[in-house]
Amino acid sequence: MGETAGITSVRYSTFYIIDAQRKYQICDRLDIIIEARDSTNKSKVNGGDYIRVRIYNNDFKAGASTDGEVVYLGDGNYKASFTLRWVGKSFVRVILVHPAEAVNVLRRARDTCPTRYGYSGRFTGKIGKKSVVEDTLCNVIPPVPNATICDLTRHAIAEPWFCTAPTKTNLTCSDFAWTCANKKFSAALFKPAMTKQEQTLFKGQKQPIPVRGINFVTVTQQDKNISSPAHCFNERLPPCAVGSHSLSNPMAAGYFFKGHWYSNYCRLRNFVIPSSLKCLTNKTLYFHGDSTSRQYYEYIVKTLKSTLKPNPPTLQSNWKVGPSLAEDKVNNFTVHYRHHGYPIRNNWTDASEVKYIEEALDELKATPNTVFMFTIWAHLTTLNMSFYEHRVRRIKAAVERLHRRSPETLVVIKSANTRSHGSAGSSVTVSDWYARELDMKLREIFKSYDKKIGFIDQWSMVVGFSNVDAIHPGQGIISSGMRTLLSHICPEA
């Protein structure tokens, strides 16, 4: 990447801090300009590069993401802005996740390939006394053209699932029993999404863009005679509650300082085990989604292990997808985890245990002591945007139905996060560009309802926390997310 004329190159692209030498104070705005150039040192005038920027100070264990997205200004220039949050040095790091040409490939793949990942279905039964098994291909669209298809769609919620019908045995569509990811089928699906030449665009991903000048500013304490925005100091914020996080506000969700997450929207409480147990007494928590939601279930079980004991249902076929249950009989609360429904990129899972978020919400016996947190992104990056939008709008409608039954039930959404993708194949299926596009679509759909829900902006957390991208963020991120959740459940001591 960067050696072909016309392709954005980190060798010649640079960034600089506007007014790097001025005296900055807490709450001041910091602006960064990124100049994108190709391998011939020509300005990239068309825009479209996927660039990520953060400020940080490793000595302070401090970091923050941008206020809003990186904006293209024209003539090859981009702008990123921050609100300065800590006294001392704030360093700037800019990375080119994908050049514009790679983004164009990803967008075309998403828009022209309905799915870029494949799955298997297992049909089981008996012929006489003999057990019979047959595996076929499955997907959210009929997986094989002109083949006989089993339509396994949940028509009540319009969530599609199709498998090729068994042909080698006398099994029928009603014998569908198990589901699993199929890597060989997946490779056949995403391989046509790009040419060999286009694959070279994904070499050396997430490369830092060098600075022109100095890469930091020094921040001093604010003059007491100068007023500042109310959101700039955490102690002035209101306690966290439903509607605290505006999904249409471009301000960063928060920042890390001394390894501690501070929200820019509401005042988070500090929780230790006694206060956590007090907060959760008589509560029922549901975590639905992918493995980044399961991390919250596992974190709370591990943290409160003295009284909270896992008790998975006997039918559970795969701990990665649930259903899982943990109970605290001393403090009278329970915690549940379940996957969000097809598509599921995990090991063999009992199809009878698959339940969509919409179904779970509609079946929920909700009370004011019920908390429902969900996330929906990681397994859907391989699908086109219309599929994702359909799914999220149906979830939103189910949340609205829930609140008509039980207005005080707390619903919290957890956003997407970054992950590693080191090859062309992984990029065309799970690139951060896809994840961020889904995340922004979810925020757009729910922004008209954000006064009635809680929101955990894990994207801002992981970008601000470190330079490491992982599908399963470390404990520092999960503990910050859990603290945000508990602050919504129990905003006051």
Secondary structure, DSSP 8 states (H G I E B T S, - for coil): ---STTSB-TTT-EEEETTTTS-EETT-EEEEEEE-BBTTS-B-TT---EEEEEEEEGGGTEEEE-SS--EEEETTEEEEEEE--SSEEEEEEEEEEE-HHHHHHHHHHHHH-SBS--EEEEEEEEETTEEEEEEEEEESS-SSTTS-EEE--BTTTTB--EEE---SSS--GGGEEEEEE-HHHHHHHHGGGS-HHHHGGGTT-SEE--BSS-SEEEEE---TTS---GGGSGGGS-B--TT-S-TT--S-SEEEETTEEEESSSB-----HHHHHHHHTT-EEEEEESHHHHHHHHHHHHHTTTT-EE---TT---TTT--EEEEETTTTEEEEEEE--SS--SS-EEGGG---HHHHHHH----TTEEEEE---GGGTTB-HHHHHHHHHHHHHHHHHHHHH-TT-EEEEE--------SHHHHHHH-HHHHHHHHHHHHHHHGGGTTSSEEE-HHHHHHHH-S---SS--HHHHHHHHHHHHHHH----
